[in-house]
Amino acid sequence: MGDVHEDPLAELVFRLRTLKAQKRLQTAGLVQRTGLGRTTVSQALNGHKVPSEATVVALAKALGTDAEPLLALREAAAPVPEVRKTYPRRATHRLAGTRAQPSFEERYLGYVKERHSHLTVVGLDLSRPERARWPLDAAYLSLELAERQEDWSAGGEERGRPSVTVKRAEHALAGCRRVLLRGLAGSGKTTLLQWLAVAAACDALPEELADWRGRIPFVLPLRTLVRRGPLPEPGEFLSSVGAPLAAAQPEGWADGLLARGEALVLVDGIDEVPQEHRGATRDWLERLLAAYGDARFVVTTRPSAVPEGWLAPAHFTELSVRPMSAGDIGVFVHRWHTAARHNAATDAERSQLDDLEAALRLTVRAQRDLAQLSSTPLMCALICALHRDRRGHLPHSRMELYEAALSMLLVRRDLERSIDIPEGIQLTEHQSVQLLQRLAYWLIRNRQTEMEQTTATALIGDALPAMQAVAEQGTAEQVMTHLVGRSGLLRQPTMDTIDFVHRTFQDYLGAKAAIEAHDFHLLVNNAHDDQWEDVIRMAVAHARPVESTKLLRRLIKRGDTEDTHRNRLHLLAAASLQYATEIDPDTRKLVEQRARALMPPRSQEEAEQLAALGPGILDLLPGPQGLEDDEVGPVIRTAATIGGDHAYAFLSRFAQSLNYESAHYELVEGWKNFDAAPYARDILLSFKKSPNPVVQSEDQRKALPLLAPITSVTFREPFPEGEIIEHLSPEHTERLQIYSGHALTGLKFLHHLTALKELTISECEKITHIDDLAGLKISELGLLRFPDKSSFDALSALTELTELALYTRLPWNDIGEAPAPPSLTGIRLAGWIETTLLGISKWQHLKRLVINSSPTPAEWREISSLPNLAELYISEYDLGQAEPLPSVTYLHLSPFDTDTQMHLVADKFPNLESIVINCRNSLPEITDVTPLRSIEGVKISLNYAKEVAGLEGFNPDDIAIYPRPRRAGHAGSI
């Protein structure tokens, strides 16, 4: 019998740490070896909670030790299931004695944990569908989220700040109070909400989200809410989602939690709401926010459902789920097979899964097209399941993948078990598909993703008279029970509702039904609606050649006649080309002609829309000859986002022909999508000057010597000090940006870089002061997201500092208390620094000022006393409170309100020479620049303005609009 330890969890942690030290591994290295998330590894090493069996096995393997003793400790440490540690501030409300009954709150948290603590892993166990559910803590993968840095970009991207930063989910969410999360179908949005709910309920949120702890989660799937009628008030949250505890909820309980800021509201699926009702959904959210401003909110949507900035006036941070990287795909493949091995019945089956995992890892790395297909958790799970089911043989296209997956889920599981008539019903694959199509098409036509079981049963009943072979086997209720229990495609969110396991399957089957019903008119009439985009593409795939030709031509014709939806419809037609098996050449030419009219892209958004069309669009991309400056970057981004060998060849040719001194920023950004070393040699070294590399992986870091000497470099993934400076030259590196400083323990290593002049450091969670910077001769410094109550006293020792950016909570009441040297000529401040602008006039040499919160009248007076202030960047402003600023010649406004206050600009800035108005966050219907006519010779730049009025009377050379509008009209006819 093994040793009995007084504290088995402490003993487990001690052994893991000892093994880690013996192997001389950093946490980052252990994460890489195990394929586990950083948070999972950290929690296992810190004893924050008992790790899962899968975590212990993975750690043991990575540390080269026998897992059994560690698993024994883990089993001994495993607690009796509990809900959540009680926070001291609420303890008196919950504990009335040693044997008190659990409070309603504790019961509710237990319900959340049980309700959401498992994931449905597609194809995990074909023989027993109930075993396709896997514990969330073992299956959850922390994906990368991208954030556009709106507040920093107010200071000008010419300052070197990337427009988008990419972080792991827990890091990206840290510090946010309200989040709008965008992601494609199957990208993991709902799973992330599930993880947040369970982690909050179990008090298991990682250290990065420490300020989210102690909050009660409410999971509100809009697909369910919109079907039930008006969107709920807080007291109706539980009943609206069918929670069985709703009747026991104390009066005012939810209202109290929200009012005290103790609620985490997780709203899933804006895209599940019909387009015409999304405005009402936003009104509902804004009412909740107005009443409960201290609660945390996370809202999810598909990217095309709402425009950027949709919730910006309510101060939501917009994050986008990134496609899984090659490393993430490898981790997901490993976890899927780990879950499958757990369910395997024999050693032979487990051994076969080992071989299949190894083979699939190699295949995904070797085949770029397959890697692109695997870039979302849903698609990756399908590929894992099909690879297992077909003994290593995989489909090549997305539609073939869906078709094979349906066949696998509908038929294979019963064949594997030699079960011919489960539940007394025997359906062929074709019969199952016909019935499921009816359900899917009803959902699509009614703009829903969930239906009452009675409705579904009625639809099945309507079909049975024409399906005699099915009708003879049982009633509509029995057939419905069979489809839910055996198809692998339907599930029951509640006892009285059903939906598809994923929206993708609903769209695939609904599109097939639409084509079979010849509903081309219905498809084309709804093609402008984002809920129908995937349906249209899949309909083209299902259609016969003459049908796909008819559908595409009708899409083009409608786009030609409707200015409002023209670009969307023409792009959708172009995106659908790759789904068609056979297309009439004249129709292909027509669609490509319309797509070419949208070329070249002139913004990041246009680039991403074109990239979504797939590799075929590369043949239509122009350049670089003849491109305007605002088109070069988006063209590069389009190709880099598509990736693959064809895109690599395009970028290589593009770089060779580009008459630039150094690599374009988008070429550097695209590095992450290709093999690091060849891209560095073939593309980044094509220019006279050394590029400014952006390092986001270990392979890129190892490729840095190819780019030596490096004068400027950015690190966006956490690396320890030694790895950061390993390939940098002390006498050459003048600019260093570290946007993920989680692995840093100090800053003394920076003294190694004797030529360093510009430094940005962010998210240094282990560093609480900047004393190590003393003595550095840096002129520009950016401090971002340091721990609360950090000390910045060492600013006084940076005597050569001229530019200072503070995007972190500050320890001073007023900015004038900052000990920065009087030589500062530029200051940039985040909107959430919790420090007033009072005292800013002490820096009399200031020429540039960036502020992201609305100044008070007293703060405006301080700003107006800066005699040399020439450039002012401001968001969330009220110019009505501003003092005149005659020294300002350049003004950059990023309004958060639809009123841009143009009528006040001339009086407040009488000597203005140039103004930029960034409407991304405000989205006014019309931006009227007529009042600016009174400023002689002013140059105007308008970014993301929907419609502009008052341009007449200005010199056209003095007006710049981004994205630059295209000439209306197009050649050709149908």
N, C-alpha and C positions, 0 to 999 in steps of 0.2 A: 504494500500500500504506500502511496506517495506521501511526502511530507505534508503536514498540515500547517498552513501559515496563518498567523493571526490576522494579517491584512493581505489577502491574496492579490488584490489589485495593486497595492504598493509593491509587492514582490514582482508582479508581472512588469510593472513600469521599470523597476530597478534592473531586471534582466534585459529588457529591451534597450535601455540606455547603455548598459554595460557593453552589450554586443555592438551597439552603434559606435561607441567610443573605440572598441577594439578594432573595428573595421575602418576607423578614421573617416566616417561618413558624416557629411552635413545633412541636415533635414532635406534640402533640395535634392541631394543625391539619392536619398532613401525614397523620396517621392518618385524620382525617375525610375529607380530599380523596381519598385513595387507596382507602379501604375496606379497607385491610390492618390486621392486628393491630398493637397497639403494640409487641409484642416483635419482630415481623418488621421493622417500620420501624427500631426501635432497633438491631437487629443489622446492618441494611444500612448505617446511618449510622456505626456503630462499627467495622465491619470484623470483627465477631466470626466471621462465616462468609460464604462466597460466597452472595449472594442468588439466588433462583430467577429464571428469565427473566420469569415473570409479575410478580414483585416489581419488577424493574427497569423493566419496561414501565409498570406502574402509577405508580411514582415519577416516571418521565420525564413522563408525562401530567400528573401533579399539579404538577410543577415547570415545565411549559411548555417542554420541550426535546425535541429529537430523541432517540429511544430508541436508534438504531442505534450511535452511538459508545459509549454506555454498555453496550450488549449485547456489543460487541466486547471491551471491557475485562472484562466479566463472563466471557466465554468464555475469554479468556486467563488469567483468574484461577482458573477452575474446576479443582480439583485432580483428580488420578487418584483414583477412589473410595477413600476410606479409611474405617476403621471408627470410630476414636475416638482422641482424643489420649491419650497414656499419662500417667497421674498419677505424679509423681515417687516417691510412696511405694510404687508397685508396679513401678517401672521395672526394678529388678534381677531381678524374677521373669520379665520378658518378653524382655529384650534380652540375648542371649548373644554378640552380635557383629553386625557391620553387615549381614550377610546371613542372620540367624537365621530359622528357620521361625517362622511365627506361632504363638503359644501357643494353647492351647485356648480361653482366655478371649477372645482377639482373634477367633478363628474364630467363637465363639458370638455375640459382639457384631455381627459382620458378618452372621450369620444373622438376628439380630433385626431389623437394619436392613432387610435385603432382604425378610424375611417380612412386615413390618408397615408398610413405607414407602409403601404406596399405599392409597387409599380407592376403594371401589366407589361411583361417583356415579350414582345411579339415572337411567336414561333419557338418559345423556350422549351415547351414540352408538348409535342403534337398528340401524344397518347392520353395525356391528362390535362385538360385545359385549366383546371383549378390550380395546377402547379406552375402555370405560366406567370404567377404573381411572385414577386421577389422582394425581400425587405428593402425598404428605401435606403437604409444606411449602407447596404452592400452594393446597391445598383446605381445610386445617384452619382453623377459625374458633374463636377463643377465646370461649367462651360465658360468660354470667354465672352465678355460683354464689351461693346464699344460705346464710348461716350463722346459726343461732339462737345468740344470745350468752348461753349458760347461765350462765357464770361471772359475767358482769356482772349479769345479772338477779337473781343472788343478793343483789345490793346494792339491789334494788328498781327496777322500771321507772319508779317515780315519780321517780327521779333523772334521767329524761330520756333514758336510753339506749334506742335502738330495739331491739325484741326480735329483729329480723332485720337483718343487714347484707348487702348485695349487692356482689360484687366480680367482676372478671374471673378466670378460672380460675387463672392463674398467681399472682395476688395472693391469692386465697382459699386456695390450697394452701400458700403460703409460711408457714414456721414450723410446719406440721403434720407430725406423725410418722405418724399413723394416721388414715385418712379413710374414712368410709362415705359414698359418693356416691349420692344418690337421684335418679332421673329417670324420666320417662315413656318409653314405647316411642318410639324414634326421636329421642330428645332429644339424643343425642350422647355418652352415657356411654362406650360402647365405643370411639368415636373418640378421646375424651380419653385413655383408657388406651393406645391405640395411639400417640398423640402422645408421651405420657410415656415409653413404651418406646423409641421411635425416638430421641427427643431425649436420653435417658440413654445409649443405645448410641453415639450420635454425638458425645457431649459438647456438645450444643447446647441444654441447658436454659437458659432465660433468667436474667437476673441475679436476678430475684425468687426463683428457686428454686436459688440458688447452693448452699444447704446440702443440696440433693438430688443434687448432682453427685458423680461418682465412684462411683456405685452401679450394680450390674449388675441389669438388669430381668428378671423372670420373669413372663410373661403366662400366666395360668391361667384359661381359660374354664371355668366350672363346668359348662356344658352338655356339654363333652367329658369332664370329670373324672368326673361322676356316672354317665355311661354306661359307664365303664370299670371301675367297682367302687369299692373303698375309696379315700377321698381320699388323695393321695400324701404321703409324707414328702419332705423336701428332696432327697434323692438320687434321687427318682423324678419330680421336677418335669418334666424334659425328656422322659423316656419317656412320661409320662402325656399329654402334648400332641402326641406323635408327632414330636418334633424329631429329625431324622436324625443329629444329633451326639450323641445320648444315649449310644450305645455307647462313644464316645471320651472321655466325661467322666471326669476323674481322680477317684480315690477320695476322698471327703470334700470335694470342691470346693464344692458348694452349701452344705454344712453350715458350712464355713469362712467363706464370704461372709456368710451370715446371722449367724453368731456374732460376726463383726467389725463388724456393722452396715453392710456394704457391699452389701446386696441391697435391691432395690426390688420388692416382691411385689405384683402387680397381679391381683386376683381379680375376675373379671367374671361378674356375673349370679347373685346370691343367688336372685332370682326364678325362675331356670331350674331350681332344685332343688325337687323335690316338697315340699309343705308339711310332711309328716311327717318329712322328713329334714333340715329346716333347723336343728333343735336339734343334730343331729350335726355339721352343717357349722360351726355356731358353736363347738362343742367342739373341732373340728379347728383352727379359727383360734386359739382361746384356747391350745391346746397349743403351736402355733407361736409365739405371742406370749410365752408363759411361757419357752420355750427360747431365743428369739431376740428379746429385748426391744429391741435397738438397730436392728433392720431397719425399713425404711419399708414400710407397707402401705396400699394403696388398694383398697377393696372397693366394688362397684357393686350396685345393686338397683333394681327398680321401687318406688315409694313404698309401695304397699299390701302388699308382700310381708312386711315385718317392721315391728314397731312402733317408734316413736321411742325412742331410748335403747337399742336392741337390743344395741349394742356399747359403750354408754357405760361400763359397768364396766371395760372394757379400754381406756378413755381414747381412744376414737375421736372425732374431730371429725366431726359430721354436716353435710354440705353437700348442697344440692339444686340441680339444674340448673333454671335459670329459663327460661320461654318466651323465644324470641328477641324482642328489642325491634324496633321499626320500623327502627332503624338497622342492627341485625344482619341483619334480613331483606333490606334493601337490599344489604348487603355480600355476603350469600350469593348473592343473585340475580346480582350482578355476577360473582362468582367462578365460578358455574355456567356462565354464558355465556362467560366468559373461557376456561374449560376446553373448552367446545363449539367456540369459535372456533379453538382450537389444533388440534382434530381436523377442522375443516372442510376440504373438498377444494378449494373455489374461492373467489375473492374475492366472488362474488355471494352465496354461502352465508354468508360472514362478514358481509357487509353486512346480510343478512336477520336474522342473529342480533343485530346492533347494534340494529336496529329493534324486534325482539322484546323485547330487554332493556329498552329505553326504555319500551315499551308496558306491559310487566309491572310495572315499577316504579311507573308511574302507577296502574295498576289496583289494585295491592296497597295503595297509599296511600289510594285513593279508596273502596275497598270494605272496610269493617271486618270483615265475615264472612270474606272471603278472607284478610285479615291474620291473623285468628284461626286459620284452617286452616293458615297458613304458619308457625306459631310453633315448629315443630321442624324440624331439618335434613332429616329424612326427608320430611315433608310438603312442605316448601319445594322439595326436589329433584323430587318428583313433580309439583308444580305447574309448575315450570320446564319439565320434560320434556313435560308435556301441553300446555302453552301453545305450545311449539314444534311438537309433533306435530299439533295441531289448528288451527294458524295463528292463534293468538290467542284461541280460544274455550275457555272453561274450565267444568268441572262446578261445581255450586253447593253440593253437600253432600259430607260425608266419604265416604259409601258410594259415591256417584257417582264420586268421585275414585278410589277403589280399583278400581271396576269398569272405569273408563276406563284406568287404569294397567295393569291386567291385560291388557286388550285390546291396548294399545299394546305391551307387552312380549312378549306371546305371538305376535302376528300382524304388527304393523306393520314390524318390522325386516326381515323377509324380503320383504314387499311392496315396501318402499323399494328393495330391491336387485334386485327381480324374480326372486327365487330361489324356485322352486316346491317343490323336493324336496331340501332340505339333508340331507346324510348318508343320502340314499336314503329318508327317511321324510317323509311329508306328513301333518300332523295339522291338523284344523280347530281353531278356538279352543275349541269345545265339547269336543272329544276331549281336548285338552291339559288343560282345566280338570278334567274327570272324573278323569283319571289323577293330577293334582296334588292333587286333593281327597283321594284315597285316602291319599297320603303324609302330607298335613297332618293328617288325622283320626287316623291311626295314631299320629303324634307326640303329638297332644293327649291321646288316650286313655291313652297310656303315659307321659304327663307328661315328655316329652323334647322337645328342640329340635334333635336331631341323631340320625341313624340310620346303621347300617352300610349300605354300598352293596348288600350281598347281600340285606339285608332289603328295601330299596327295590325292588330288581329282582324279588324274590319277590312283592311286592305288585302290581307291574306285571304280572307273569306271571299272577297270580290273576285279573286284570281282563281279560286278552286274550281268553279264550274267549267273553266276552259282547260283545267289540268286534271283530267279524270284519274290518271295514275296516282296523283298525289291525294286527291279527294277521297279515293277509296281507302286510303291508309288511316285517315283520322280527321278530326274536326279542325277548324281554323285555329282554335286554341292549342290543340296538340301540335300542329305544325309549327305554330309560333314558339311553343316551348322547345321544340326540337332545334329551331334556328338559333334561339338564344343559347341553348346549352351545347350545341354541337358545331355551329358554323365557325366559331372563332372570330367572327366579325361583329357580332352584336353583343351588347352588355346591358345591364340594368342598373343605371345610376341610383334609382330608387325602386321600390316594389311596384310602382305603377307607371314607370317610364322606361323607354329603351332608347339607345343611340348606337352609333357605330363606334368601334374601338378607336378609330381615328377618322378625322374629317376626310383624309385623303381617300379612304375606301368609299366613303359616301359619294364623293365627287366622281370617282372612277365609275362606280356602278350607275350613278344618276346620269352621267354623260352617255353611257351605253344605252340607257333607256331612252334618252332624248333622241339619239340618232335612230334607234329602232322605231320610234314614233314619228320620225320625220319632222320634229319640232324645230326646224331651222329658224323660223320666225321668232319663236320664243327665245332661242339661244342668242340670236343677234340683238334682239331688243333689250336683253339684259347684260350684254357684253360689257357695258360701261361700269357695271356694278362689280366691285372687287370680289364679292362673294361668288361670282360666276366665272372668274378668271380661270381657275383650274378646271372647271367644268368645260369651258370652251376648248382649252388645249387638249383635254382628254377626248372631247367629242371629235375633234379633228383626227385623233389617233384611231378612234373606233370606226370612223366613217370609211366607206368605200371611196375610191378615187373620185368618182363623179360627185359624191356628196361632200367630200372635203373641199373640192374646187368650188362648189356652190356656197359653202359656208364661208370660206375665205373671201370670195368675191363680195359677198353680202357685207362682211365686216368692213372691207375697204370702202364699199359704196356708202355705208352709213357714216364712216369716218370722213369721207369727202364732203358730205352734206351737213355735218354737225361740227362747228368750230369748237364747241365746248369739250367734246370727247374725241376730237380727231386724233391727237397724239396717242392717247390710251388705246384706241381701237386699232390704229395702224401698227402700234407696237405689239399688241396682242396677236394680230394676224401674223406678224413676223415671228413672234415667239412660238406660234403654233406650227410653223413650217417644219421644225425639227421633229415634231410628233407624227407627221404624215408619212405613211409608207410610200405613197406614190402621189405626185402632184403634177398636174398639167403644166408644162414649161411656161406657157404664157401667163398662167396664174402665179407661178413662182416669180416670174419677172416683174409682174405687177406689184406683188407684195414687197419684193426687194426694192422696187422703185420708190414706194412710199416710205420704206424704212430708210432708204438712202437720203430722202428729204429731211430726215431727222438727224442726219450726220453733218458734220462731226458733233459729238456731244460737247456741250459748253458748260457743264457743271458736274459736280460729283454725283448728284441725283440722276442726271441724264446718263452718266457713265454706268451707274449701277443698273438702271433700267435696261440699257443695251446689253450689258453683261449677262443679264438674266435670260437673254434670247439664246445664249449658248455659243459654241464655237463657230457656227455658221456665220455669225455676224462679223467675224474677223476678216472675211473676204470683202466686206463692204467698208471697212474702216479705211479712211484716207490717211495720208501723211507720211513723213512730216512736212513735205513740200506743200506750200500753199496754205498751211494752217495759221490761224491767228493765235496770238499769245494765250488767249483764254480757252483755246481748243486743244493745245498740246497736252496739258495735264490730264484732262478728261479722256482723251484718246488712249493715253498710256494706261490710265486706271481701268478703262474698259477691258483692254487686253489682259492686264495683270490679274484682274478679278476673275476672268474666264479661266486662266491658267492652262496647263497642258502644253504639249509639244508644239502645236500650231501657234499658240500665243507666245511661246518662248521664241520661236523663229521670227514672228512679227516684231517683238520687242527688240530682238537682236538687230534686225534690219533697221528698225526705227532709230535705235541708238546710234548706229553707224552713220546715219544720214542727218542726225540732229546737229545743227551748227551751234552748240552750246559749249561754254567753257567747262562746265561741270555737269554732273548727272542731274537731271530734273528731279525735283522732290518726289514726284509720283513714281519715277523709276526706282528710287531708293525704297519707297513704300512697297512697291511690288516685289521686292526681294523675298519677302516672307512666303510668297506663293510658289517658289521654285527651289530647286536644289541650291544650297548656299554657295558652294565653291564655284561651280560652273557659271552661275549668274554673276558672281563677283568678277570673274575673269573675262567673260564674254560681253557683259553689258555695262557694269559699273566702271570698268577700267577703260571704257571707250572714249573718255574725255580727258582733256589736258590736266585739269585740276582734280585733286583727290576728292572723292564724294564724301558726303556727310552721312555715314551709314547709320541705320536704325536697327538695333540688335534686338530680336525678339525670340531667339532660340539659341541653344548651345551650338548648333551647326553654324549659325551666322557668326557667333563669337569666335569660333575656331577658324573661320575664314577671314577674320580681320587682318592677319598678316599679309594677305594678298593685296590689301588696299593701303598698305603702309607707304609713306608716313601718314598717320591719321591726324588731321588738325581739328576735326569736330566729330563727335559721336554721341548717339543717343541710345540708352538702354531702357527697354520697356518691360523686360522680364527681370525678376529678382536674381541678382548674382552677388556673391560675396565680394569683399573688397579686392582680394587678390586676383579674382577672375576678371574684375572690371579693368584693372590697370595692366593685366598681363601682356596685352598686345598693343598698349599705348606707348607713345614715345614721349618722355619727359620734356624734351626740347621742342616738340612739334604740337602736342595737343593743347589747343587754346580754348576749346569749348566742349563741355561735358554736361550732358543732361541725363539724369537718373530718375525715371518716372515710376520706378517700382523698387523702393529701397528697403523692402521687408527683410532682406538678408544682411543689411548693414548693421554693425554694432558700434561703429565709430566713424569719424571723418578724418582721422589723421593721415590715412593713406593718400589723401588728396595732395599733401605736400610733396609727394613723389612727382607730381606733374608741375614742374617749375614754370612752364609757359602758360599755365591756365589763366584765362582772363574772364571767361563766362561760365557760370555754374548754376545748374538747376537741380534740386534734389526734392524728392517727393515720397510720401508714404514710408517714412523712416520710423516705424513703430517702436523700434528699440532705442531710439535716440531722443533724448529730451532736452538737449542743449546743442549749441553750435560753437562751443568754445574751441573745438579743434580747428575751426576755420581761421582763428587768429593768426595773423602773419601772412596769410595768402594775399597776393597782389591782384585780386580779382576786381574787375570794374562792373560786372553785372552779376546779380545774384537773384535766384528765384527759390523761395521756400514754400513748399506745397504740402498740405495735409500732414503736418507734424502732430504728435500726440498733444492732447489738451494740456495746458499749463506748462508747455515747454518754455525754456528760457532762450531769449534771443539777445542777451546782453552783449554778446561778442560782436554785434554789429558795430559797436563803437571802435573795435580794433581793425575794421576793414577800411582803412583810411583812403584807399583809392576807389572806393565804390561810387558809381554814378547812377546805376540803374538798379532798382530794388522792386521785386514782385513778392507780395505776401498773399498767398492763397491758403491760409490756415488760420485757425482761431488764435487770436493774439492775447497776451497776458495783460494788456494795458486797457484802461478805460478810454483814453484818447490817443490818436495816432501820434500826437505831439510828444508822447512819452517814449516813443521808440528811439533808441540811442544810435540811430543811423547818422553817419557823418553829414555835415552841412553841405558837402559838395554834390549831393544828389541832384541829378537833372531829370530823372524819371522815376515815378512811383506807380505801381499797379496793385490794386487791392480787390480781393474777392468781395462778394456781397454778404458773406456770412462770417466775417472776421470778428464780429461782436465788439467792435471798437469804433468810436466816432471819428469823424474827420477833424475834430477840433485840434488845433495846434499844428496843422499841416503847413501853416504859413511860416514856420521856422525854417523851411527849406526854400529860401528865397531864389535859388538858382533853378528851381523846377521849370522844365520846358514841356514835359509830357506828364499827363495824369490820367490814369484809368480807374474808374470807380464803377461798381456794379450794384449799388444801392442808391435809393433816392435821398439826396442830401436834404437836411433841414435848412431853414432860412439861416440859422447861425453858421452852418457848415458852408453854405453858398457864400456867405460874407468872408469866411476864411479863404475860400478858393479865389474870390475876386481880389484878394490882397496879394496874390502871387504876381509880381510884376513881369516875369519872363515867361509865363505860361502861354505856350503857342498851340499846343495840341491837347484836346480834351476828348476822352472816350467815356461815354456814360450810358448806362442802361437803367431801366426802371426809374425814370426821372419825372419831375414836375417843373418845367421851365417857368411856370408862373411864380415859383418861389425863388428863382435865381436872381442874383445881382448881375448887372451888365459886366461883361468880360471883354473889354476892348482889345486885350492882348492876344486873344485866341484867334488864330487864322485857320485852324483845321479842327473840324468838329465831327465826331463819329457817334451817332445815336443808334441805340438798339432798344427801341421802345418795347415795353411789355403791355402796352395798351393800344387799342386801335386808333386812338387820337395821338398822332405823331407830333402835334403842337407846332407845326410849321409856321403858324402865324406869329409865334413869339420869337422865332430865331433871329430875325433881323434886328430887333430891339436889344436882345441880350448879347448878340455877337456882331456888333456893327462893322467890324473889320474882317469878316469872314472871307476867306479865299476858296475854301473847299469844304464840302460837307458830304458825309456818307450816312445813308439811312438804311439800316439793316432791319427789314420787316419780318425776318424769319420767325421771331417769337410773338409778333403781334397779329400778323396776317390781316391787316385792314383790307376791306374790299377795294377801296380806292385810296391811293396816296396822292394827295393834291399838293404839288410844289409851287403853285401860283404865288403864294406869299413870298417866295424866295426871289422873285423878280426884282424886288427893291434893293437887292445886294448886287451891286455892279460887278460883272465878270466872275461871279461865283461858279465853281465847278461842282457838279452834283453827281454822286454815285448812288444808285438805288439797288439794293440787294433784296431779292425774293419779294418784290412788290407784285401783288396780283394784277393791279391795273394802276396806271399812272395818269393823272390829269394835270393840265397846266404846263405841258412841255413847250407849247407854242410860245414864241417870243424869246426862247433861249437859243444860243448858238449850239447846233447839234454836236459840235466838237467838245462842248462843255458838259455833255450829258453822257453818263455811262450807266447801263442797266445790266445787272447780273442776276440770273443767266441772260445773256444777250438774246433778245427776241429773234425769231426766225421770220423770214418773209412769208406772208400768208399765201396760200395757194400751192399748186403742185402741177406737174405735167402729167399727161396721160389721161385716159378715160377708160371706162369699163364697158 
